[in-house]
Amino acid sequence: MLGSSKLSPLQERVIEVLAGMEPVWTLTGGAALAGIHLGLRTTRDVDLFWRGREQLGDVVHEAERRLRAAGLEVSVLQHSVGFARLRVKAASDVVTVDLVAEPVASIEPPVRISWHGAIVQVDSPHEILVNKLCTLLERLELRDLGDVRALLQAGGDLRRALADAPRKDAGFSPLTLAWVLRGFDVEVLGPSAGVQPADIEALKNFRDELIDELVALAVPE
């Protein structure tokens, strides 16, 4: 791992058990940030993407089989052609595992790391930044805004990410994102999400700065 992991022992165990599956998956989202790249926050989920696929096929059954063989309790919460959500339990610890068939190709190749003796693919910070910007168009959650802030503070390239985002979401544009963010009431959502007042203020300021940057970058030089 590249940093101080904030993943729970069960989350790490799930990744270890599912490593080596064929076809190969890629760890992304909050778990990749918490366990590999940043280690700044915890996450409820483990997101595994099978890129270049429109259907999961036998992936769900194989994941269930591996997890149960490892002595973990597994229940399927959702299951469609391209998405499945599993609830994995060990003693009092519970984690949600999302299995996603993602037909859209990645922007750049995933990072390959050694995880408890197995090779695991992990989305790069830039890939996750692009995905997070697109996600903000679909849902307004403080964790996504916070992840964008952390990725940019860690050296992420906003201009490059904005240029790549339409490859993931054809409807994406900096101005559209700026318009959506204007309706993101951080001060209202913060307390219900358990965010401390100082962090709420920091996120509010970042939202405002990001809106200004998006508008500026959308205007041709």
C-alpha positions as CSV (number, residue, x, y, z in Angstrom):
1,M,0.0,0.0,0.0
2,L,1.2,3.5,-0.8
3,G,0.0,5.3,2.3
4,S,-1.6,4.9,5.7
5,S,-4.6,2.7,5.0
6,K,-8.0,3.7,6.5
7,L,-9.6,0.5,5.3
8,S,-11.1,-1.8,8.0
9,P,-9.7,-5.3,8.5
10,L,-12.8,-6.7,6.8
11,Q,-12.4,-4.4,3.8
12,E,-8.8,-5.5,3.4
13,R,-9.8,-9.1,3.8
14,V,-12.5,-8.8,1.1
15,I,-10.0,-7.4,-1.3
16,E,-7.5,-10.1,-0.5
17,V,-10.0,-12.9,-1.0
18,L,-11.3,-11.5,-4.3
19,A,-7.8,-10.9,-5.7
20,G,-6.9,-13.1,-8.6
21,M,-10.4,-13.4,-10.0
22,E,-10.8,-13.7,-13.7
23,P,-11.6,-11.5,-15.5
24,V,-9.5,-9.0,-13.5
25,W,-11.3,-6.2,-11.6
26,T,-10.0,-2.7,-10.6
27,L,-10.3,-1.2,-7.2
28,T,-11.7,2.4,-7.4
29,G,-13.6,5.1,-5.5
30,G,-13.3,5.7,-1.8
31,A,-11.7,2.4,-1.0
32,A,-8.8,3.1,-3.4
33,L,-8.4,6.6,-1.8
34,A,-8.7,5.3,1.7
35,G,-6.5,2.3,1.3
36,I,-3.9,3.2,-1.3
37,H,-3.6,6.8,-2.5
38,L,-4.5,9.2,0.3
39,G,-5.6,7.5,3.5
40,L,-7.5,10.6,4.6
41,R,-10.9,9.1,5.4
42,T,-12.8,5.9,6.0
43,T,-15.3,4.6,3.5
44,R,-18.4,2.3,3.8
45,D,-17.9,0.5,0.5
46,V,-15.5,-1.4,-1.6
47,D,-16.0,-0.6,-5.3
48,L,-14.7,-3.2,-7.9
49,F,-15.0,-2.3,-11.6
50,W,-14.8,-4.7,-14.5
51,R,-13.9,-2.4,-17.3
52,G,-14.7,-3.0,-21.0
53,R,-17.7,-5.1,-20.0
54,E,-21.4,-4.5,-20.2
55,Q,-22.4,-7.5,-18.1
56,L,-21.0,-9.1,-15.0
57,G,-21.8,-12.6,-16.1
58,D,-20.6,-15.2,-13.6
59,V,-18.6,-12.6,-11.6
60,V,-21.2,-12.3,-8.8
61,H,-21.4,-16.0,-8.2
62,E,-17.6,-16.4,-8.2
63,A,-17.3,-13.5,-5.7
64,E,-19.9,-15.1,-3.5
65,R,-18.2,-18.4,-3.6
66,R,-14.8,-17.0,-2.7
67,L,-16.1,-14.9,0.2
68,R,-18.1,-17.8,1.7
69,A,-15.2,-20.2,1.3
70,A,-13.2,-17.7,3.3
71,G,-15.7,-18.0,6.2
72,L,-17.5,-14.7,5.5
73,E,-21.3,-14.2,5.6
74,V,-22.6,-12.9,2.2
75,S,-26.0,-11.7,1.1
76,V,-26.9,-10.1,-2.2
77,L,-28.7,-6.8,-1.8
78,Q,-29.0,-5.9,-5.5
79,H,-28.3,-7.8,-8.7
80,S,-28.8,-6.6,-12.3
81,V,-27.0,-7.4,-15.5
82,G,-24.2,-4.9,-14.9
83,F,-24.3,-4.2,-11.2
84,A,-24.4,-6.2,-7.9
85,R,-24.2,-5.1,-4.3
86,L,-23.1,-7.6,-1.7
87,R,-23.3,-7.3,2.1
88,V,-20.3,-9.0,3.6
89,K,-20.2,-9.7,7.4
90,A,-17.6,-11.1,9.8
91,A,-18.5,-11.0,13.5
92,S,-19.7,-7.4,14.1
93,D,-18.0,-5.9,11.1
94,V,-20.0,-5.3,7.9
95,V,-19.0,-3.9,4.5
96,T,-20.8,-3.2,1.3
97,V,-19.1,-4.5,-1.9
98,D,-20.3,-3.1,-5.2
99,L,-19.4,-5.1,-8.4
100,V,-19.8,-3.0,-11.5
101,A,-19.5,-3.8,-15.2
102,E,-18.1,-0.6,-16.8
103,P,-18.2,-0.6,-20.6
104,V,-16.4,2.8,-20.7
105,A,-12.7,2.4,-21.0
106,S,-10.4,3.9,-18.4
107,I,-8.6,7.2,-19.1
108,E,-5.2,5.7,-18.1
109,P,-4.0,2.3,-17.1
110,P,-4.6,1.3,-13.5
111,V,-1.8,1.0,-11.0
112,R,-0.7,-2.5,-10.2
113,I,0.3,-3.2,-6.5
114,S,1.1,-6.1,-4.4
115,W,-1.7,-6.8,-1.9
116,H,-0.9,-9.6,0.7
117,G,1.0,-11.5,-2.0
118,A,-1.5,-10.9,-4.8
119,I,-1.3,-8.4,-7.6
120,V,-4.3,-6.0,-7.5
121,Q,-5.3,-3.3,-10.0
122,V,-6.1,0.1,-8.6
123,D,-7.4,3.2,-10.4
124,S,-4.9,6.0,-10.5
125,P,-5.6,9.3,-8.6
126,H,-6.3,11.0,-12.0
127,E,-8.8,8.4,-13.0
128,I,-10.6,8.7,-9.7
129,L,-10.6,12.5,-9.9
130,V,-12.2,12.3,-13.3
131,N,-14.8,9.9,-12.0
132,K,-15.5,12.1,-8.9
133,L,-16.1,15.1,-11.1
134,C,-18.6,13.2,-13.2
135,T,-20.2,11.8,-10.0
136,L,-20.9,15.3,-8.7
137,L,-23.2,15.7,-11.7
138,E,-25.2,12.7,-10.6
139,R,-25.3,13.2,-6.8
140,L,-24.3,15.8,-4.3
141,E,-22.5,14.2,-1.5
142,L,-20.0,15.8,0.8
143,R,-17.6,12.8,0.6
144,D,-17.3,13.3,-3.2
145,L,-16.6,17.0,-2.9
146,G,-14.1,16.3,-0.1
147,D,-12.4,13.7,-2.3
148,V,-12.1,16.2,-5.2
149,R,-10.6,18.7,-2.8
150,A,-8.1,16.1,-1.4
151,L,-7.1,14.9,-4.8
152,L,-6.4,18.4,-6.0
153,Q,-4.5,19.3,-2.9
154,A,-2.4,16.1,-3.5
155,G,-1.4,17.5,-6.9
156,G,-4.3,16.6,-9.2
157,D,-4.6,18.5,-12.4
158,L,-8.1,20.0,-12.6
159,R,-7.7,21.3,-16.2
160,R,-6.6,17.8,-17.4
161,A,-9.4,16.1,-15.5
162,L,-12.0,18.4,-17.0
163,A,-10.7,17.7,-20.5
164,D,-11.0,14.0,-19.8
165,A,-14.4,13.9,-18.1
166,P,-16.5,14.0,-21.3
167,R,-14.8,10.7,-22.3
168,K,-16.7,9.2,-19.3
169,D,-19.9,11.3,-19.5
170,A,-20.8,12.9,-22.8
171,G,-23.0,15.4,-21.0
172,F,-20.2,16.7,-18.8
173,S,-19.0,20.3,-19.1
174,P,-17.3,22.6,-16.6
175,L,-20.2,25.1,-16.8
176,T,-22.8,22.3,-16.1
177,L,-20.8,21.2,-13.1
178,A,-20.5,24.8,-11.9
179,W,-24.3,25.2,-12.1
180,V,-24.9,22.0,-10.2
181,L,-22.4,23.0,-7.5
182,R,-24.2,26.3,-6.9
183,G,-27.1,24.3,-5.6
184,F,-24.9,22.2,-3.3
185,D,-25.8,23.5,0.2
186,V,-22.8,22.3,2.2
187,E,-23.9,24.1,5.3
188,V,-27.2,22.3,5.4
189,L,-25.9,18.8,4.5
190,G,-22.8,19.0,6.8
191,P,-24.4,18.6,10.2
192,S,-26.6,15.7,9.1
193,A,-23.4,14.0,7.7
194,G,-21.6,14.5,11.0
195,V,-19.1,17.0,9.5
196,Q,-17.5,19.3,12.0
197,P,-18.2,23.1,11.7
198,A,-14.6,23.9,10.7
199,D,-14.7,21.2,8.0
200,I,-18.0,22.5,6.7
201,E,-16.6,25.9,6.3
202,A,-13.5,24.6,4.5
203,L,-15.7,22.6,2.1
204,K,-18.0,25.5,1.5
205,N,-15.0,27.7,0.6
206,F,-13.6,25.0,-1.7
207,R,-16.9,24.6,-3.4
208,D,-17.0,28.4,-4.1
209,E,-13.4,28.4,-5.3
210,L,-14.1,25.3,-7.5
211,I,-17.1,27.1,-9.1
212,D,-14.9,30.1,-9.9
213,E,-12.2,27.9,-11.5
214,L,-14.8,25.9,-13.5
215,V,-16.3,29.1,-14.9
216,A,-12.9,30.6,-15.7
217,L,-11.7,27.4,-17.4
218,A,-14.9,27.3,-19.5
219,V,-14.2,30.7,-21.0
220,P,-11.9,30.5,-24.1
221,E,-8.7,32.4,-23.8
